[in-house]
């Protein structure tokens, strides 16, 4: 597998992340690139609903697009030609593409990784499952937050797929979205414009995906810009108070934190 792109002028890029890491916001940013094709987690369909589903959840069935029903079909969609597009951009959860030792990760793409402090990931998952009544996404599976596996995937990315892959942290994105996106775009040869951080609300954004996973996407659909907070707290320097969290929550954070820190140390700092 290589990181060669489909044509001289077309950028193909997959953004990998842990769940609940602001990856949909990033997808919204790149959906505003002129002449772009964007995909939202195509691997979620075979992972969650296919005949060879790998999820541990018991999910309410949803209509699955025929061209996304299996891992090989998703790979074909990724590797299809997209003439006239300057950018083909997708966001994916790394674990949804892990089938058969990442056999179906598409060729011809650059890669990037987005990380977020496990405390924030888990808090966000808790809030999401509390709203997803009777869907199969309405309970916690603590093992689904697995930064050790994510770091192992990152090692595969760097060694086999894209030695120059860009890794960044969600908090850095929030602190200065414009600065980080400009650096991101420069790294991959994508033209940055202000439309990437400011946009008109679009009720058709992720229309198909929202039929299946509405609660995960409502906020970004109604938004007009990237949420920004230059004073977001660095939880590595200032660890969160977990005294009121349940035992499983604390154990999950503590289990994941060492592997997250290793990824954090490799990230593209805003000031590096």
PAZAPA-4460 file (N, C-alpha, C; in steps of 0.05 Angstrom, whole numbers, plus 32768, in hexadecimal, padded with zeros to 4 digits):
% residues 272
    n_x    n_y    n_z   ca_x   ca_y   ca_z    c_x    c_y    c_z   seq   type   mol
   8011   7FE8   8000   8000   8000   8000   8012   8019   8000     1      X     A
   800A   802D   7FF0   801A   8045   7FEE   8008   805D   7FF2     2      X     A
   8015   8075   7FF2   8006   808E   7FF5   8005   809E   7FDB     3      X     A
   8009   8090   7FC4   8007   809E   7FAB   7FEB   80A7   7FA6     4      X     A
   7FE8   80BF   7F9A   7FCE   80C9   7F94   7FC5   80C1   7F79     5      X     A
   7FAB   80C5   7F73   7F9F   80BB   7F5A   7FA9   80CB   7F42     6      X     A
   7FAE   80E4   7F44   7FB8   80F4   7F2E   7FCA   810A   7F3A     7      X     A
   7FD7   8118   7F28   7FEB   812C   7F30   7FDF   8142   7F41     8      X     A
   7FC6   8149   7F3A   7FBA   8161   7F47   7FA5   815A   7F5C     9      X     A
   7F9E   8140   7F5E   7F89   8139   7F71   7F95   812E   7F8B    10      X     A
   7F8B   8139   7FA2   7F94   8130   7FBC   7F7F   811C   7FC7    11      X     A
   7F88   8105   7FCF   7F77   80F1   7FDC   7F80   80ED   7FF9    12      X     A
   7F6E   80F0   800B   7F77   80F1   8027   7F61   80E5   8039    13      X     A
   7F6A   80D3   804B   7F59   80C8   8060   7F62   80D1   807B    14      X     A
   7F4F   80DD   808A   7F53   80E6   80A5   7F4A   80D1   80B8    15      X     A
   7F5C   80C4   80C6   7F56   80AF   80DA   7F54   80BB   80F6    16      X     A
   7F42   80B0   8106   7F40   80BB   8121   7F34   80A6   8134    17      X     A
   7F35   80AD   814E   7F25   80A0   8162   7F09   80AC   8161    18      X     A
   7EF5   809E   816B   7EDA   80A9   816B   7ED9   80C3   817C    19      X     A
   7EC5   80D4   8176   7EBF   80EC   8185   7ED8   80FE   8188    20      X     A
   7EE5   8103   8171   7EFE   8113   8171   7EFC   812B   815F    21      X     A
   7EE4   8134   8159   7EE0   814C   8147   7EE6   8146   812A    22      X     A
   7EE6   812C   8123   7EEC   8125   8107   7ED6   812E   80F4    23      X     A
   7EBD   812F   80FD   7EA8   8139   80EB   7EAB   8156   80E5    24      X     A
   7EB4   8165   80F9   7EBA   8181   80F4   7ECF   8184   80DE    25      X     A
   7EE3   8174   80DF   7EF8   8175   80CB   7EED   816E   80AF    26      X     A
   7EDC   815A   80AF   7ECF   8152   8095   7EBF   816A   808A    27      X     A
   7EB1   8178   809C   7EA2   8190   8093   7EB5   81A5   8088    28      X     A
   7ECC   81A8   8094   7EDF   81BC   8089   7EE7   81B5   806C    29      X     A
   7EEE   819C   8068   7EF8   8194   804D   7EE1   8190   8039    30      X     A
   7EC8   818E   8042   7EB2   818C   802F   7EAF   81A7   8021    31      X     A
   7EBA   81BC   802B   7EB8   81D7   801F   7ECF   81DC   800B    32      X     A
   7EE1   81CA   8008   7EF6   81CD   7FF4   7EE9   81CB   7FD8    33      X     A
   7EEF   81DD   7FC6   7EE4   81DD   7FAC   7EEB   81C3   7F9D    34      X     A
   7ED7   81B8   7F8F   7EDA   819F   7F80   7EE5   8188   7F90    35      X     A
   7ED9   8184   7FA8   7EE1   816F   7FB9   7ECC   8159   7FBB    36      X     A
   7ED5   8141   7FC0   7EC3   812A   7FC6   7ECA   8121   7FE3    37      X     A
   7EB6   811F   7FF4   7EBB   8118   8010   7EAA   8100   8018    38      X     A
   7EB5   80F0   802A   7EA8   80D8   8033   7EA9   80D7   8052    39      X     A
   7E93   80CF   805E   7E91   80CD   807B   7E90   80B0   8083    40      X     A
   7EA6   80A5   808B   7EA8   808A   8096   7E9B   8074   8086    41      X     A
   7EA2   8071   806D   7E97   805B   805D   7E9A   803F   806B    42      X     A
   7EB0   803C   807A   7EB4   8022   8086   7EA1   801C   809D    43      X     A
   7E92   8031   80A6   7E7F   802C   80BC   7E69   8019   80B4    44      X     A
   7E63   8017   809A   7E4D   8006   8091   7E54   7FE9   8093    45      X     A
   7E6A   7FE0   8087   7E71   7FC3   808B   7E78   7FBD   80A7    46      X     A
   7E85   7FD0   80B5   7E8D   7FCB   80D1   7E75   7FC7   80E3    47      X     A
   7E61   7FD8   80E0   7E4A   7FD7   80F2   7E32   7FC6   80E8    48      X     A
   7E2E   7FC5   80CD   7E15   7FBA   80C3   7E19   7FA5   80AE    49      X     A
   7E31   7F9F   80A5   7E36   7F8C   8090   7E33   7F6F   8099    50      X     A
   7E33   7F5D   8085   7E31   7F41   808C   7E49   7F38   809C    51      X     A
   7E5F   7F46   8099   7E78   7F40   80A8   7E7D   7F55   80BD    52      X     A
   7E68   7F5F   80CA   7E6B   7F75   80DD   7E7E   7F6E   80F4    53      X     A
   7E8E   7F81   80FC   7EA2   7F7D   8111   7E9B   7F8A   812B    54      X     A
   7E86   7F9B   812B   7E7F   7FA9   8144   7E76   7F96   815A    55      X     A
   7E7A   7F9F   8173   7E71   7F8F   818A   7E55   7F98   8192    56      X     A
   7E4A   7FAC   8184   7E2F   7FB6   818C   7E19   7FA7   817D    57      X     A
   7E01   7FA7   818A   7DE9   7F9C   817D   7DD9   7FB4   8174    58      X     A
   7DDC   7FBA   815A   7DD2   7FD3   814F   7DB7   7FCF   8141    59      X     A
   7DA7   7FE4   8142   7D8E   7FE5   8132   7D96   7FE5   8114    60      X     A
   7D8C   7FD3   8104   7D94   7FD3   80E8   7D8C   7FED   80DA    61      X     A
   7D9D   7FF5   80C6   7D98   800C   80B6   7D9C   8005   8099    62      X     A
   7D91   8014   8087   7D96   800F   806A   7DB3   8014   8064    63      X     A
   7DC0   8000   8057   7DDC   8002   8050   7DDF   8006   8032    64      X     A
   7DEC   801C   8029   7DF0   801F   800C   7DFE   8007   8000    65      X     A
   7DF4   7FFE   7FE9   7DFE   7FE5   7FDD   7E1C   7FE6   7FD8    66      X     A
   7E26   7FFE   7FD1   7E43   8000   7FCB   7E55   8003   7FE3    67      X     A
   7E48   8003   7FFB   7E58   8004   8014   7E52   7FED   8027    68      X     A
   7E47   7FD8   801C   7E3D   7FC2   802E   7E53   7FAF   8037    69      X     A
   7E6A   7FAF   8029   7E80   7F9D   8031   7E9A   7FAC   8030    70      X     A
   7EAE   7FA1   803D   7EC9   7FAE   803E   7ED5   7FB1   8021    71      X     A
   7ED4   7F9C   8011   7EDF   7F9F   7FF6   7ED0   7FB5   7FE6    72      X     A
   7EB6   7FB7   7FE9   7EA7   7FCC   7FDB   7EAF   7FE8   7FE4    73      X     A
   7EB3   7FEB   7FFE   7EBC   8005   8008   7ED8   800C   7FFB    74      X     A
   7EE9   7FF9   7FFB   7F04   7FFD   7FEE   7F01   8006   7FD1    75      X     A
   7EEE   7FF9   7FC3   7EE9   8001   7FA7   7EE0   801D   7FA4    76      X     A
   7ECE   8026   7FB6   7EC4   8041   7FB6   7EDB   8055   7FBA    77      X     A
   7EEC   804F   7FCD   7F03   8060   7FD2   7F16   8062   7FB9    78      X     A
   7F1A   804B   7FAD   7F2E   804A   7F98   7F23   8050   7F7C    79      X     A
   7F09   8057   7F7B   7EFD   805F   7F62   7F09   807A   7F58    80      X     A
   7F05   8080   7F3F   7F0E   809A   7F34   7EFA   80B0   7F3B    81      X     A
   7F04   80C7   7F41   7EF3   80DE   7F46   7EFD   80F5   7F35    82      X     A
   7EF8   80F4   7F1B   7F02   8109   7F09   7EF7   8124   7F0F    83      X     A
   7F07   8138   7F0C   7EFF   8153   7F11   7F00   815C   7F2E    84      X     A
   7F07   814A   7F40   7F08   8150   7F5C   7F25   8157   7F64    85      X     A
   7F28   816E   7F71   7F43   8175   7F7A   7F4A   8167   7F94    86      X     A
   7F35   815E   7FA3   7F3A   8151   7FBD   7F25   813B   7FC1    87      X     A
   7F2F   8124   7FCA   7F1E   810E   7FD3   7F25   810A   7FF0    88      X     A
   7F13   8111   8002   7F18   8111   801F   7F04   8100   802E    89      X     A
   7F0E   80F0   8041   7EFC   80DF   8051   7F05   80E0   806E    90      X     A
   7EF2   80DD   807F   7EF8   80D9   809C   7EF0   80BD   80A3    91      X     A
   7F00   80AF   80B2   7EFB   8093   80BA   7F04   808F   80D7    92      X     A
   7EF6   807D   80E4   7EFF   8072   80FE   7F13   805B   80F8    93      X     A
   7F2B   805C   8103   7F3F   8049   80FC   7F36   802C   8101    94      X     A
   7F26   8027   8116   7F1F   800C   811D   7F0A   8000   810A    95      X     A
   7EFC   8011   80FC   7EE8   8007   80E9   7EF5   7FFC   80D0    96      X     A
   7F0E   8003   80CB   7F1C   7FF9   80B4   7F30   7FE3   80BB    97      X     A
   7F2E   7FD8   80D3   7F43   7FC6   80DD   7F3F   7FA9   80D4    98      X     A
   7F2A   7FA4   80C4   7F24   7F89   80BC   7F3B   7F7C   80AD    99      X     A
   7F42   7F63   80B4   7F57   7F54   80A7   7F71   7F64   80A7   100      X     A
   7F78   7F6F   80BE   7F91   7F7D   80C1   7F94   7F95   80AD   101      X     A
   7F7E   7FA4   80AB   7F7D   7FBC   809A   7F81   7FB6   807D   102      X     A
   7F78   7F9F   8075   7F7B   7F96   8059   7F6C   7FA8   8045   103      X     A
   7F57   7FB5   804E   7F46   7FC4   803C   7F4B   7FE3   803C   104      X     A
   7F60   7FEB   804B   7F67   8007   8049   7F6E   800E   802C   105      X     A
   7F62   8022   8020   7F65   8026   8004   7F81   8030   7FFD   106      X     A
   7F8A   802A   7FE4   7FA3   8033   7FDA   7F9F   804E   7FCC   107      X     A
   7FB4   805D   7FC8   7FB3   8076   7FBA   7FAC   808E   7FCB   108      X     A
   7FAE   808B   7FE6   7FA6   80A1   7FF8   7FBD   80AA   8009   109      X     A
   7FBD   80C4   8010   7FCC   80CE   8026   7FBC   80C9   8040   110      X     A
   7FC9   80CC   8057   7FBB   80C6   8070   7FC2   80DB   8085   111      X     A
   7FAF   80DE   8098   7FB3   80F0   80AF   7FA5   80E4   80C7   112      X     A
   7FAE   80EA   80DF   7FA2   80E0   80F7   7F9A   80F7   810A   113      X     A
   7F82   80F5   8115   7F78   8108   8128   7F74   80FB   8143   114      X     A
   7F80   8107   8158   7F7E   80FB   8173   7F70   810F   8185   115      X     A
   7F67   8104   819C   7F5A   8115   81B0   7F5E   8107   81CB   116      X     A
   7F62   8117   81E0   7F66   810C   81FB   7F51   80F8   8202   117      X     A
   7F58   80E0   820C   7F44   80CC   8212   7F2E   80D4   8225   118      X     A
   7F34   80E6   8238   7F20   80F0   824A   7F0A   80FE   823A   119      X     A
   7F11   810E   8227   7EFD   811D   8217   7EEF   810A   8204   120      X     A
   7EFD   80F7   81F9   7EF0   80E3   81E8   7EDA   80D4   81F7   121      X     A
   7EE1   80CA   820F   7ECE   80BA   821E   7EB7   80CB   8228   122      X     A
   7EBC   80E3   8231   7EA6   80F5   8239   7E92   80FA   8222   123      X     A
   7E9D   80FE   820A   7E8D   8103   81F3   7E7D   80EA   81EB   124      X     A
   7E89   80D2   81ED   7E7B   80B9   81E8   7E64   80B6   81FB   125      X     A
   7E69   80BB   8215   7E54   80B9   8229   7E3C   80CB   8222   126      X     A
   7E42   80E3   821A   7E2C   80F6   8214   7E1C   80EC   81FB   127      X     A
   7E2B   80E1   81E8   7E1E   80D7   81CF   7E0C   80BF   81D5   128      X     A
   7E17   80AB   81E4   7E07   8093   81E9   7DEE   8099   81FA   129      X     A
   7DF0   80AE   820A   7DD9   80B5   821B   7DC1   80BF   8209   130      X     A
   7DC7   80C8   81F1   7DB3   80D2   81DF   7DA9   80BE   81CB   131      X     A
   7DB8   80A8   81C8   7DB2   8095   81B3   7DA0   807E   81BE   132      X     A
   7D89   8084   81C6   7D77   8070   81D2   7D6E   805B   81BE   133      X     A
   7D70   8042   81C5   7D66   802C   81B5   7D73   802A   8199   134      X     A
   7D8C   8031   8196   7D99   8030   817C   7DAF   801B   817B   135      X     A
   7DB9   8012   8193   7DD1   8002   8195   7DE9   8012   819B   136      X     A
   7DE7   802D   8198   7DFC   803F   81A0   7DF6   804C   81BB   137      X     A
   7DE4   803F   81CA   7DDB   804C   81E3   7DE7   8040   81FC   138      X     A
   7DFF   8034   81F9   7E0D   802A   8211   7E2B   802B   820B   139      X     A
   7E3B   802C   8221   7E58   802E   821E   7E64   8012   8219   140      X     A
   7E78   8012   8207   7E8A   7FFB   8205   7EA6   8006   8209   141      X     A
   7EB0   8004   8221   7EC9   8011   8228   7EE0   8009   8217   142      X     A
   7EDF   7FF0   820E   7EF6   7FE6   81FD   7EF7   7FF3   81E2   143      X     A
   7EE1   8001   81DA   7EE1   800E   81C0   7EF5   8025   81BF   144      X     A
   7EFB   8030   81D6   7F0F   8046   81D8   7F2A   8038   81DD   145      X     A
   7F3A   8036   81C8   7F52   8026   81C9   7F69   8035   81BB   146      X     A
   7F77   8045   81CA   7F8D   8055   81BE   7FA6   8044   81B9   147      X     A
   7FA8   802D   81C6   7FBE   801B   81BF   7FBB   8011   81A2   148      X     A
   7FA3   8008   819B   7F9E   7FFF   8180   7FA1   8016   816C   149      X     A
   7F98   802E   8174   7F9B   8045   8162   7FB8   804C   815D   150      X     A
   7FC8   804A   8172   7FE5   804F   816E   7FF1   803A   815C   151      X     A
   7FE9   8021   815F   7FF3   800C   814E   7FEB   8012   8131   152      X     A
   7FD3   801B   812D   7FCB   8023   8112   7FDC   803A   8107   153      X     A
   7FE1   804D   8118   7FF2   8064   8110   800D   805A   8107   154      X     A
   8018   8046   8114   8032   803B   810D   8030   802F   80F1   155      X     A
   801A   8021   80EB   8016   8016   80D0   8015   802C   80BB   156      X     A
   8006   8041   80C2   8004   8058   80AF   801F   8063   80A9   157      X     A
   802F   8068   80BD   804A   8075   80B9   805D   8062   80AA   158      X     A
   805C   8048   80B0   806F   8036   80A4   8067   802C   8088   159      X     A
   804D   8029   8084   8044   801C   806B   8034   802D   8058   160      X     A
   8026   8042   8063   8013   8051   8053   801D   806C   804C   161      X     A
   8026   807B   805F   802C   8098   805B   8040   80A1   8070   162      X     A
   805A   809F   806A   806F   80A7   807D   806D   80C4   8086   163      X     A
   8060   80D5   8076   805E   80F1   807D   8042   80F8   8086   164      X     A
   8033   80E5   8091   8018   80EA   809B   8018   80FE   80B1   165      X     A
   8003   810E   80B2   8000   8125   80C5   7FEE   811B   80DC   166      X     A
   7FF7   811F   80F4   7FE7   8118   810C   7FE4   8131   811D   167      X     A
   7FCB   8136   8126   7FC6   814E   8136   7FB1   8148   814B   168      X     A
   7FB0   815A   815E   7F9E   8156   8175   7F85   8168   8172   169      X     A
   7F6E   815E   817B   7F55   816D   8178   7F56   8187   8188   170      X     A
   7F64   8188   819F   7F66   81A1   81AE   7F76   81B6   819F   171      X     A
   7F8B   81AE   8191   7F9A   81C1   8181   7F88   81CD   816B   172      X     A
   7F77   81BC   8160   7F64   81C4   814B   7F51   81D9   8157   173      X     A
   7F47   81D5   816F   7F34   81E8   817B   7F42   8202   8183   174      X     A
   7F5B   8200   818C   7F69   8218   8194   7F6D   822C   817E   175      X     A
   7F73   8222   8166   7F78   8234   814F   7F71   8225   8135   176      X     A
   7F58   8223   812F   7F50   8213   8117   7F5D   821D   80FD   177      X     A
   7F5D   8237   80F9   7F68   8242   80E1   7F86   823B   80DE   178      X     A
   7F95   823F   80F3   7FB2   823A   80F2   7FB7   821C   80ED   179      X     A
   7FA9   820B   80FA   7FAD   81EE   80F7   7FA5   81E5   80DB   180      X     A
   7F8E   81EE   80D1   7F85   81E6   80B7   7F98   81F0   80A1   181      X     A
   7FA2   8208   80A4   7FB5   8212   8090   7FCE   8200   808F   182      X     A
   7FD8   81F8   80A7   7FEF   81E6   80A7   7FE8   81CB   809B   183      X     A
   7FD1   81C1   80A2   7FC7   81A7   8098   7FC6   81A8   8079   184      X     A
   7FB9   81BC   806F   7FB6   81BF   8052   7FD1   81C1   8044   185      X     A
   7FE2   81D1   8050   7FFD   81D4   8044   800C   81B9   8042   186      X     A
   8008   81A9   8057   8016   818F   8058   800D   817D   8042   187      X     A
   7FF3   817E   803A   7FE8   816C   8027   7FE4   8178   800B   188      X     A
   7FEA   8191   8008   7FE7   819E   7FEE   7FCA   81A5   7FE8   189      X     A
   7FBB   81AD   7FFC   7F9F   81B4   7FF9   7F9D   81D3   7FFC   190      X     A
   7F8E   81E0   7FEA   7F8B   81FD   7FEC   7F79   8204   8003   191      X     A
   7F83   8213   8016   7F73   821C   802D   7F62   8235   8025   192      X     A
   7F49   8235   802E   7F38   824D   802B   7F29   8251   8045   193      X     A
   7F1E   826A   8048   7F0F   8270   8060   7EF6   825F   8062   194      X     A
   7EEC   8255   804C   7ED4   8244   804C   7ED8   822B   805C   195      X     A
   7EF0   8224   8062   7EF5   820B   8071   7EEF   820F   808F   196      X     A
   7EEE   8227   8098   7EE8   822B   80B5   7ECE   823B   80B9   197      X     A
   7EC3   8247   80A3   7EAA   8255   80A4   7E98   824C   808D   198      X     A
   7E7F   8245   8093   7E6E   823B   807E   7E51   8240   8084   199      X     A
   7E40   823C   8070   7E23   823E   8073   7E1A   8222   807D   200      X     A
   7E06   8222   808F   7DFB   8209   8097   7DEF   81FA   807F   201      X     A
   7DF1   81E0   807F   7DE8   81D0   8068   7DD8   81B8   8072   202      X     A
   7DBE   81B9   806F   7DAD   81A3   8078   7DB2   8189   8069   203      X     A
   7DC0   818A   8052   7DC6   8172   8043   7DE1   8166   8049   204      X     A
   7DF0   8173   805B   7E0A   8168   8062   7E06   814D   8071   205      X     A
   7E13   8138   8067   7E11   811D   8073   7DF4   8114   8075   206      X     A
   7DE5   811A   8061   7DC8   8113   8062   7DC4   80F5   8065   207      X     A
   7DD3   80E5   8056   7DD0   80C8   8057   7DD9   80BE   8073   208      X     A
   7DF0   80C7   807C   7DFB   80BD   8095   7DE9   80C5   80AD   209      X     A
   7DDD   80DC   80AC   7DCC   80E5   80C2   7DB3   80D4   80C5   210      X     A
   7DAB   80C7   80B0   7D94   80B4   80B2   7D9B   809D   80C4   211      X     A
   7DB5   8096   80C5   7DBE   807F   80D5   7DC9   8088   80F0   212      X     A
   7DD6   809F   80F1   7DE4   80A7   810A   7DDF   80C5   8110   213      X     A
   7DC6   80CD   8110   7DBF   80E9   8111   7DCC   80F7   8129   214      X     A
   7DCB   80EA   8140   7DD4   80F8   8159   7DF1   8100   8158   215      X     A
   7E01   80F2   8147   7E1D   80F8   8146   7E23   8110   8135   216      X     A
   7E10   8119   8124   7E16   812D   8110   7E06   8146   8112   217      X     A
   7DF2   8147   8123   7DE0   815E   8124   7DEE   8178   8129   218      X     A
   7E01   8179   813B   7E0E   8192   8142   7E1D   819E   812B   219      X     A
   7E2C   818E   811C   7E3C   8198   8106   7E2A   81A1   80EF   220      X     A
   7E13   8194   80EB   7E01   819C   80D5   7DF6   81B8   80D9   221      X     A
   7DF0   81BF   80F2   7DE5   81D9   80F8   7DFA   81EF   80FD   222      X     A
   7E13   81E7   80FC   7E28   81FB   8102   7E2F   820C   80EA   223      X     A
   7E3E   8222   80F0   7E47   8235   80DB   7E65   8238   80DA   224      X     A
   7E73   822D   80ED   7E90   8230   80ED   7E9D   821B   8100   225      X     A
   7EB7   8219   80FF   7EC5   8208   8111   7EC5   8215   812D   226      X     A
   7EBE   8204   8141   7EBE   820E   815C   7EDB   8214   8165   227      X     A
   7EDF   822B   8171   7EFA   8234   8178   7EFB   823C   8196   228      X     A
   7F11   8234   81A3   7F15   823B   81BF   7F33   823C   81C4   229      X     A
   7F3F   8254   81C3   7F5C   8256   81C6   7F65   824E   81E2   230      X     A
   7F52   824D   81F5   7F5A   8248   8211   7F53   822B   821A   231      X     A
   7F4F   8219   8207   7F48   81FE   820E   7F5F   81F2   8220   232      X     A
   7F57   81E4   8235   7F6A   81DA   8249   7F7A   81C3   823E   233      X     A
   7F94   81C3   8242   7FA5   81AC   823B   7FA3   8198   8251   234      X     A
   7F96   8181   824B   7F91   816D   8260   7FA9   815C   8266   235      X     A
   7FBE   815E   8256   7FD7   8150   825D   7FE5   8160   8273   236      X     A
   7FE6   817A   8270   7FF3   818B   8284   7FE1   818F   829D   237      X     A
   7FC7   818E   8298   7FB4   8192   82AE   7F9F   817B   82AD   238      X     A
   7FA6   8164   82B9   7F95   814D   82B8   7F79   8152   82C3   239      X     A
   7F64   8146   82B7   7F49   814C   82BF   7F43   813E   82DA   240      X     A
   7F30   814A   82E8   7F26   813E   8301   7F13   8128   82FA   241      X     A
   7F1A   810F   8302   7F08   80F8   82FC   7EFC   80EC   8315   242      X     A
   7EFC   80FC   832B   7EF3   80F1   8345   7ED5   80EA   8344   243      X     A
   7EC6   80F6   8332   7EA9   80F0   8331   7EA2   80DD   831B   244      X     A
   7EB7   80D2   830D   7EB1   80BF   82F7   7EB0   80A3   8302   245      X     A
   7EA2   8092   82F3   7EA0   8076   82FC   7EBB   8067   82F8   246      X     A
   7EBE   8050   8304   7ED7   8041   8303   7EDE   803A   82E6   247      X     A
   7ECB   8032   82D6   7ED1   802A   82BB   7EDB   8042   82AA   248      X     A
   7ED0   8059   82AF   7ED9   8071   82A2   7EF6   8077   82A8   249      X     A
   7EFD   8077   82C1   7F18   807D   82CA   7F2C   8069   82BF   250      X     A
   7F25   804F   82C0   7F36   803A   82B6   7F3B   803E   8298   251      X     A
   7F26   8045   828A   7F28   8048   826D   7F3B   805F   8266   252      X     A
   7F38   8076   8274   7F4A   808C   826F   7F67   8084   8275   253      X     A
   7F6B   8078   828C   7F86   8071   8295   7F93   805C   8282   254      X     A
   7F83   804A   8278   7F8D   8035   8266   7F96   8042   824B   255      X     A
   7F88   8056   8242   7F8D   8062   8228   7FA2   8078   8229   256      X     A
   7FA4   8085   823F   7FB4   809D   8241   7FD2   809A   8238   257      X     A
   7FE0   8084   8240   7FFC   8082   8237   7FFF   8080   8219   258      X     A
   7FEC   8073   820B   7FEE   8070   81EE   7FE6   808A   81E0   259      X     A
   7FD2   8098   81EC   7FCB   80B2   81E1   7FE3   80C6   81E4   260      X     A
   7FF1   80C5   81FA   8008   80D7   81FE   801D   80D2   81E9   261      X     A
   8022   80B9   81E2   8036   80B3   81CE   802E   80BF   81B3   262      X     A
   8015   80BD   81AC   800B   80C9   8193   800D   80E8   8195   263      X     A
   8006   80F2   81AD   8007   810F   81B1   8023   811A   81AD   264      X     A
   8036   810B   81B6   8052   8114   81B3   805B   8115   8196   265      X     A
   804D   8106   8184   8054   8106   8168   8044   8119   8157   266      X     A
   8031   8127   8164   801E   8138   8155   802C   8150   8148   267      X     A
   8020   815C   8135   8029   8175   8129   8020   818C   813A   268      X     A
   8032   8196   814A   802B   81AC   815C   8025   81C6   814C   269      X     A
   8013   81D6   8156   800E   81EF   8149   8026   8201   8147   270      X     A
   8038   81FC   8159   804F   820E   815B   8069   8201   8152   271      X     A
   8067   81E8   8147   807E   81D9   813E   8085   81DF   8122   272      X     A
***
